[in-house]
Amino acid sequence: MRPVLFCIKGIPIYSYGTTLALAFIVGFFFTLKEGKRYKLSIDAVLDLTIVVSIGALIGARIGYLFLEIGTRNISLWTFFNTREGGLSFHGGLIGGFLGGILFCRLYKRSLWEIADLVTPCIPLGYSIVRIGCLLNGCCYGYPSKAPWAFACSSVDNLHRHPTQLYSFVLSFLLFLIIWKVRNSRPFDGYLFLLYIGLYSITRFFVEFFRESQLLFGWMKVAQFASVILSMISFGYIGLRLYKLKREQSEKGDVGF
């Protein structure tokens, strides 16, 4: 049974759902604050939050069930029965991105510019939800004798790596990094690609301590996805920076 934080007139309020809702609320206010620099109205920010949130939730659920194919019966009811199973971050990222595409088409805005706008909210929201994972007892680590390990009652009484806290700390650090460099992005989409690359690195290493699905050998599904995403994001950043540097060099030569 999932942990209940409190009840309202007999209705249980669960820890994971509460932190997930809190993450979206915090994301809205951060986007509202930053949206002024991007000349987005309150209504536009609200629409952006709704579209991206719905896309992220649908994508996260589909992503999780996709990974479960072959291990359980998948049906339409399974999709809506969120009390069984969970959400996939990579699926949520794709779903949220697709939601962003829809918003940009409706409002005729640059996709990569909007992606940079919402990027600081992603690691911040992710860190909040990882606290929900800790309270919920999911996303747990391998058994460990480390002094900071503790029992995960939703599984057994063995002391385990608190991988939820590892992810929380690393994600909050990513938020601080993205927040610090947000005003010095060399091109549209830089913040989003930088986050994807850095997140992939942190996720790759956290997976060594976390119980999750293997792909082949020691490589896990999340690690394989992280390798691919980091190569694409850092590769594209390097290519864009190289082109910008070459363009600046050519302008300098012409001016001389």
C-alpha positions as CSV (number, residue, x, y, z in Angstrom):
1,M,0.0,0.0,0.0
2,R,1.3,3.4,-0.9
3,P,2.1,5.8,1.9
4,V,-0.6,8.3,2.8
5,L,0.5,11.8,3.9
6,F,-2.9,12.8,5.3
7,C,-6.6,12.4,4.5
8,I,-9.2,15.1,3.6
9,K,-12.7,14.0,4.6
10,G,-11.6,10.4,4.3
11,I,-9.9,10.8,1.0
12,P,-6.2,9.7,1.2
13,I,-3.6,12.0,-0.2
14,Y,-0.6,10.0,-1.3
15,S,3.0,11.2,-1.0
16,Y,4.1,10.5,-4.6
17,G,1.1,12.2,-6.1
18,T,1.5,15.2,-3.8
19,T,5.2,15.8,-4.8
20,L,4.3,15.3,-8.4
21,A,1.6,18.0,-8.2
22,L,4.0,20.2,-6.2
23,A,6.7,19.8,-9.0
24,F,4.2,21.1,-11.6
25,I,3.1,24.0,-9.4
26,V,6.7,25.1,-8.7
27,G,7.4,24.7,-12.4
28,F,4.5,27.0,-13.3
29,F,5.7,29.8,-11.0
30,F,9.3,29.5,-12.2
31,T,8.1,29.6,-15.8
32,L,5.9,32.5,-15.0
33,K,8.8,34.4,-13.5
34,E,11.1,33.7,-16.4
35,G,8.4,34.0,-19.0
36,K,8.4,37.8,-18.6
37,R,11.9,37.9,-20.3
38,Y,10.5,35.8,-23.2
39,K,7.4,38.1,-23.4
40,L,4.9,35.4,-22.5
41,S,1.6,36.4,-20.9
42,I,0.2,34.6,-17.8
43,D,-2.3,32.9,-20.0
44,A,0.4,31.6,-22.3
45,V,2.5,30.3,-19.4
46,L,-0.6,28.6,-18.0
47,D,-1.3,27.0,-21.4
48,L,2.3,25.9,-21.7
49,T,2.3,24.4,-18.2
50,I,-1.0,22.5,-18.9
51,V,0.1,21.1,-22.3
52,V,3.6,20.1,-21.2
53,S,2.3,18.6,-18.0
54,I,-0.3,16.5,-19.7
55,G,2.2,15.4,-22.4
56,A,4.7,14.5,-19.7
57,L,2.3,12.4,-17.7
58,I,1.0,10.5,-20.7
59,G,4.5,10.0,-22.1
60,A,5.8,8.9,-18.6
61,R,3.0,6.3,-18.3
62,I,3.5,5.0,-21.8
63,G,7.2,4.8,-21.3
64,Y,6.9,2.8,-18.1
65,L,4.4,0.4,-19.6
66,F,6.6,0.0,-22.7
67,L,9.4,-1.3,-20.5
68,E,6.9,-3.7,-18.8
69,I,5.9,-5.4,-22.0
70,G,6.6,-9.1,-21.6
71,T,6.5,-9.0,-17.8
72,R,2.8,-8.2,-17.3
73,N,-0.5,-7.9,-19.2
74,I,-0.9,-4.5,-20.7
75,S,-4.4,-3.1,-21.4
76,L,-6.2,0.3,-21.5
77,W,-7.1,-0.2,-17.8
78,T,-3.5,-0.7,-17.0
79,F,-2.6,2.7,-18.4
80,F,-5.2,4.5,-16.2
81,N,-4.6,2.4,-13.1
82,T,-1.6,4.4,-11.9
83,R,-1.7,2.8,-8.5
84,E,0.0,-0.2,-10.1
85,G,3.4,0.6,-11.5
86,G,4.9,4.0,-12.0
87,L,6.2,6.6,-14.5
88,S,9.2,6.8,-16.8
89,F,11.3,9.9,-16.8
90,H,12.5,9.4,-20.3
91,G,9.0,8.8,-21.5
92,G,7.8,11.9,-19.6
93,L,10.6,14.0,-21.2
94,I,9.5,12.9,-24.7
95,G,5.8,13.5,-23.9
96,G,6.6,16.9,-22.5
97,F,8.7,17.8,-25.5
98,L,5.8,16.9,-27.8
99,G,3.5,19.0,-25.7
100,G,6.0,21.9,-26.2
101,I,5.9,21.4,-29.9
102,L,2.1,21.7,-29.9
103,F,2.3,24.9,-27.8
104,C,4.9,26.5,-30.1
105,R,2.7,25.8,-33.1
106,L,-0.3,27.3,-31.5
107,Y,1.5,30.4,-30.3
108,K,4.0,30.5,-33.2
109,R,7.0,30.6,-30.9
110,S,10.5,29.1,-31.4
111,L,10.6,25.5,-30.0
112,W,14.1,25.7,-28.8
113,E,13.6,29.1,-27.2
114,I,10.7,27.7,-25.2
115,A,12.7,24.6,-24.4
116,D,15.3,26.8,-22.8
117,L,12.7,28.7,-20.9
118,V,11.3,25.5,-19.2
119,T,14.6,23.7,-18.8
120,P,15.4,25.0,-15.2
121,C,12.1,23.6,-14.1
122,I,12.9,20.1,-15.2
123,P,15.8,19.3,-12.7
124,L,14.0,21.2,-10.0
125,G,10.8,19.3,-10.5
126,Y,12.7,16.0,-10.8
127,S,14.4,16.6,-7.5
128,I,11.0,17.2,-5.8
129,V,9.5,14.1,-7.2
130,R,12.5,12.0,-6.0
131,I,11.5,12.9,-2.5
132,G,8.1,11.5,-3.4
133,C,9.9,8.3,-4.5
134,L,11.7,8.1,-1.2
135,L,8.4,8.4,0.7
136,N,6.7,6.1,-1.7
137,G,9.4,3.4,-1.4
138,C,10.0,3.1,-5.1
139,C,13.2,3.6,-7.2
140,Y,15.2,1.9,-4.4
141,G,18.8,0.8,-4.5
142,Y,20.7,-2.4,-4.1
143,P,21.2,-3.8,-0.5
144,S,24.2,-2.1,1.0
145,K,26.3,-2.0,4.2
146,A,27.1,1.7,3.7
147,P,26.5,3.8,6.9
148,W,23.9,6.0,5.2
149,A,21.9,3.0,3.8
150,F,18.5,2.4,5.3
151,A,15.6,-0.1,5.0
152,C,13.0,0.3,2.3
153,S,9.8,-1.2,4.0
154,S,7.9,-1.4,0.7
155,V,10.3,-4.2,-0.4
156,D,11.9,-5.8,2.6
157,N,13.9,-4.9,5.7
158,L,17.3,-4.9,4.1
159,H,19.3,-1.7,4.2
160,R,19.7,-0.3,0.7
161,H,21.3,2.5,-1.2
162,P,19.1,5.6,-0.9
163,T,19.2,6.1,-4.7
164,Q,16.2,8.5,-4.4
165,L,18.4,10.8,-2.4
166,Y,21.3,10.4,-4.8
167,S,19.1,11.5,-7.6
168,F,17.6,14.3,-5.5
169,V,21.0,15.8,-4.7
170,L,22.4,15.4,-8.2
171,S,19.3,16.9,-9.8
172,F,19.2,19.9,-7.5
173,L,22.9,20.5,-8.4
174,L,21.9,20.4,-12.1
175,F,19.2,22.9,-11.4
176,L,21.8,25.3,-9.8
177,I,24.1,24.9,-12.8
178,I,21.3,25.5,-15.4
179,W,20.0,28.4,-13.4
180,K,23.5,30.0,-13.2
181,V,24.2,29.8,-17.0
182,R,20.6,30.5,-18.2
183,N,21.5,34.1,-19.2
184,S,24.6,33.2,-21.2
185,R,23.3,30.6,-23.6
186,P,25.2,30.8,-27.0
187,F,22.2,29.6,-29.0
188,D,18.5,28.6,-28.6
189,G,18.2,25.1,-27.2
190,Y,21.6,25.2,-25.4
191,L,20.1,24.9,-21.9
192,F,17.9,22.1,-22.9
193,L,20.6,20.1,-24.5
194,L,23.1,20.8,-21.7
195,Y,20.6,19.5,-19.2
196,I,19.9,16.4,-21.2
197,G,23.6,15.7,-21.4
198,L,24.4,16.3,-17.7
199,Y,21.3,14.4,-16.5
200,S,22.3,11.4,-18.7
201,I,25.7,11.3,-17.0
202,T,24.2,11.5,-13.5
203,R,21.6,8.9,-14.3
204,F,24.2,6.6,-15.8
205,F,26.1,6.4,-12.5
206,V,23.1,6.3,-10.2
207,E,21.9,3.2,-12.1
208,F,24.9,1.3,-10.8
209,F,23.4,1.5,-7.3
210,R,19.7,1.2,-8.3
211,E,17.6,-1.9,-8.9
212,S,16.3,-1.5,-12.4
213,Q,15.8,-3.4,-15.6
214,L,18.8,-4.9,-17.3
215,L,19.2,-4.6,-21.1
216,F,22.3,-6.9,-21.7
217,G,25.2,-7.8,-19.5
218,W,25.7,-5.2,-16.9
219,M,24.1,-2.5,-19.0
220,K,20.7,-1.3,-17.9
221,V,18.0,0.2,-20.1
222,A,18.3,3.6,-18.5
223,Q,22.1,3.5,-18.9
224,F,21.8,2.7,-22.6
225,A,19.3,5.5,-23.1
226,S,21.6,7.8,-21.1
227,V,24.6,7.0,-23.3
228,I,22.7,7.7,-26.5
229,L,21.2,10.9,-25.2
230,S,24.5,12.3,-23.9
231,M,26.2,11.6,-27.2
232,I,23.5,13.3,-29.2
233,S,23.2,16.4,-26.9
234,F,26.9,17.0,-26.3
235,G,27.7,16.2,-29.9
236,Y,25.1,18.8,-31.1
237,I,26.4,21.4,-28.6
238,G,29.9,20.8,-29.8
239,L,28.9,21.1,-33.5
240,R,26.9,24.4,-32.9
241,L,29.7,26.0,-30.9
242,Y,32.2,25.0,-33.6
243,K,30.0,26.6,-36.3
244,L,29.6,29.8,-34.2
245,K,33.3,30.0,-33.5
246,R,34.0,29.6,-37.3
247,E,31.4,32.2,-38.2
248,Q,32.9,34.7,-35.7
249,S,36.4,33.9,-37.1
250,E,35.3,34.5,-40.7
251,K,33.7,37.8,-39.7
252,G,36.9,38.8,-38.0
253,D,38.9,38.0,-41.1
254,V,36.5,40.0,-43.3
255,G,36.7,43.0,-40.9
256,F,40.4,42.9,-41.0
